[in-house]
C-alpha cells in the first residue's frame, strides 16, 4: 500500500451537512472503512481527517474499530481536528440484537474506538426471521438517552421492517449506486423523514470503463468516481466511499468544485439495471 504519512492541511471543502429528523446534522460526504484492517484504518482515517473529511463510518463487523479510533485519536492529538467536529458511525451486528447483547456490543465498540460516545449507531441488518431488530433499535434509543449515542438509525431496512420500528430512524444506510439507484426506497425514506445513506456508492467501480459516467468525467476533467459521488450528493444522498489508497481518498473528497447538469443526472440514472444489486437482498440476507 502507498504510504499515508504525507501531511495535508484541511482544505475549505464546501461539504454540506444534512439535518436529520432528530435535529442533529450529518455531513453529506463521509469516509467508509469496510475491509480495511486496523493499521490501514488508522492511517487512512488520520489522512482523511487531514484532508477535511469529518464523517467516518465503521462497524463492529469490520473488525477495525480500534484502528479507526486510533486514527481519530492521532488526528485530535495533532490538533488536526476536535473530537466534537467529527461525525462517527458504527453498527450493531446481527448476533447482538437482543437487549443485553446490544448493550455489550455498544460498550465494546466504544472501548475499541476509544470514544465516550458515537454520533450515529445503526442496526446493521434487519434479519426479520430473528424477530429482534426492533428490540435492538429500542435498546439503542435507551443508550441515546444515556448519552452514549447522539443519533439512532438503521442499515439495509425496507418498508415492511421500517413499519415495525417504535419511532423513525434518522438514517437508512443501503446499497446504492448508479446501477442500483434505489428510487423506491429513497422515496419511502423521504416520506418518513429518513435520510438515505449510500454504502458502496461507487458500485465497486465495476461499470466505469466505457460507461456514460466515464464520458461525463472526460468532458468535465474529473474522474468517474468523482462524477458518481457527485451524482449521489446532488440527489441529496449521504455517500461514504471507501478506499485505502491515499490518491483515491483525496480524489473522492474533491467533488465540491463542479456540478452535473440535469442531462448528466438523467444519463447516469439511465444506467440502472434490474440485476444491479451487488450484495445480499435484505429481505433474504440472514433469513436463509
N, C-alpha and C positions, 0 to 999 in steps of 0.2 A: 504494500500500500504506500502511496505517496505520503510523505511526511506532512504533519499538520502543525508543525512547530512555528510556522510563519505567523507574525502578528499583524493584524489589520485594525485600523481604527473603525469603530462602528459608524457607518455612513448614515446620512439622512435618508431614510428608507421610503417614506410615503406609504408604509403598510398600514392599512386601516384596521380598526377594531370593529367587531360586530357585537352589538348589545344582545344579550341573551334574556330569556323570559324572567330570570330571577334578578335582573338589574346589573349583573356582572358583565364584563366585556371580554371577548376572546379575540386575539389577533387573527386576521383572516388568512395569514400565511404562517405556517409553522415548520418545524424540523422533525421528521419521523426517524425512528431509530430501529425499526424492525430488522432483525438478522445481523445487527452489529453486536459484537461481543463487548465485554466490559471495557477493554482497553480502546477498542475502536470508538465505542460510545463516549468514553472520557475525552478523547482527543477531538472527536467530531463535534460534540456538544460545546466544548470550550471554543473551538474555532467558529462554530455557528453563532455563538453569542458575541464573539468579537466582530463578526460581520454585521450584526444588527438584528439577527433573529431574537425574538423574545417569547417564542411559543415552542415548547419542547414536548414531544409525545413519546411515551413508552408504555410498558405493560408488564405485569408480573410474568406473563408467559414468555416475554422476550429474553428473560434471564440477564438483563443488562441494567437494571435499575441502579445497582451500585455504581457502575461506570457512569451512567447519566448523572447521578448525584455528585460524583467526583468532578465531572466536567463543570457542573454548576458551581460547586464549591471553589474550584480553581478560578473561575471567572469572577466570582464575588470577591475572593481574596485578592485578586489582582486589580480590583476596582474597575473592572470592565463593565459591571452591571450590579445593581442591587437586587437582592432576592425578590423584593416586592414588585419589581418590574418584570419578572419572568413568570410566564403562564405555564405551569407544569401539569401534564395529564398522565395518569396511569389507569390501570384497569384491573378488575377482579376476574380471575379465570373461572371456567365453568365448574371446576371441582370445589369451589369455595363459595357457593351461592347461599348456603344456609346461614342463619344469623351468626352463630359463633364463628364459623369458618370465614365469613365475610369480615368480621371484626379482626380476626387473626391475620387475614390477608392484608387488610388496611395497615395494621401496625407493622407487619413485616415489610410492606412497601415503603412506609415512612422511614423505617430503620435503614433499609438498603439505600434509599435516596438521601438519607441524612437531613431530612426536612421535618419541620414541625407541622406542616400542612401541605396538601396539594390543591391546586386551583380547580381541577376537574377530575372526578373519579367516574369511570364508566363501568357498567355491567357489560362484559366483553361480548357475550353472545346470549341470546335468549334461551336456547336449548329447551324449547317448550315441553318436551317429553318429561324432563325432570320436574317441572312444575315449581321451580324455586326462584325464577328470575325476579318475581315480584317481591319475594322475601329479601333477596339481595338488595334490590333497589330501595326498599323501605329501611333497611339497615344502613345503607349509605346516607339516607336522609337523616337518620339519627346521628350518624357520625358528623354530618354537616352541622347539626345543631350543637354538637360538642366542640366544634371549631377545628376539626381535623381535615375538613373538606370545605372548599368555598362553593363549589357547584357540583351537581349530580346529573349525569347523563347516561346514555346507553350507546351501544355499538351493534350494528347488524340487526336492528329491530325493524319490523314491518307492521302494517296497520293492525293486524289481529292481536299482536302482543302489546303494541303500544296502547291499545284499548284497555288492557288489563292492569295498567300501572295506576298507582294511587294518586299520582299527580304528573304534570307534564315534565319530562326531562328537558334539560336545557339544550342538549346536543344529541344527535343521532349520527354516529360515525359509520359510514357504509362504504363498500367498494363502489367507486365512481370514477369514470374516466371517459374520454370521447367515444370509445367503442361500447361503453356501458353507461349511458348518461343518467339513468335512474330518474327520468322525468316524473313518473307517477309517485315515487317515494318522496322526491323533493316537494311535490305539490302537497302531499299528505302531511309532511313535516311542517310546511309553511302554514297550512290550515290550522295546525295545532299550536303554532308559535315556536316550533323547534328549529334550531339552527342545524342545517345539514353540513356534515364534515366529510371530506373525501379521503379514504385511505386508498393507496395505490393510484394516486391521481394521474400518474403518467401511464398507467396500464402496463407497467414494466417495459415501456418503450418498444414493445414488440411490433408496433404498427407504424413507426415513424418513417422508415425508409420508403420513399416513393409515394408518400401519403399527401393529402391536401395540407396537412399540418406542416410538412416539410416545405411545400411550395409557398405557403404563407410566411414561414420563417425566413426563407430565402429572400422574399420580397422585402421583409422588414429588417433584414440584417440581424435576426435573432436566431436562437436555436429552437428546434422543435419542442424541446422540453419547456423552454420559456413560453412559447406560444400556448402549449397545453395548460400550463399553470395559469397563465393569464386568462384563458377561457373559463377556468373554474372561478377565478376571482370576479370576473365580470358577470358571472351568473349569481354572485353572492354566496358562493360555496367556500367554506373554510378548507384549505388544502394543506396537506402535510407530506410533501415529497421527502423521500428518504434517500440518502447516499452516504457512503463512507469515503468518497473521493473529494478532496478539497476543491478542485476546479468545478465539480458539479454542485457541491454545496453552495459555492459562491454564485454560480450561474443560476441556480434555482431561485436565488433570492433577488436577482436583478430583473424584476418584472414590473417595476413601477414607472418606467420611463417611456412606455408605449401603450397604445390601445388597439384592440381589434375592432374592425368595423362590424356593422350589423351583418354584412355579407360574409365576413370572415366567420362570425359566430354561427351563422346558418350553415356554412360549408363544413365546419367542424362538427356541427350537430348531425349532419348527413352521414357521418362515419359510424353512427350507431349500428350495431349488429345484434341479431337475435341470439347469437352464441357468444356475445361479447364478455360474459362473466368469466373471470379468471380463477376465482376461488369458490368456496362452498356456498351453496344456497342456504341462507339462514333458516328457511323453513324445513331444511333437511339436516344441516350440519349439526352433529351431536345427537341427533334423534334416531340414527340408524340402529 
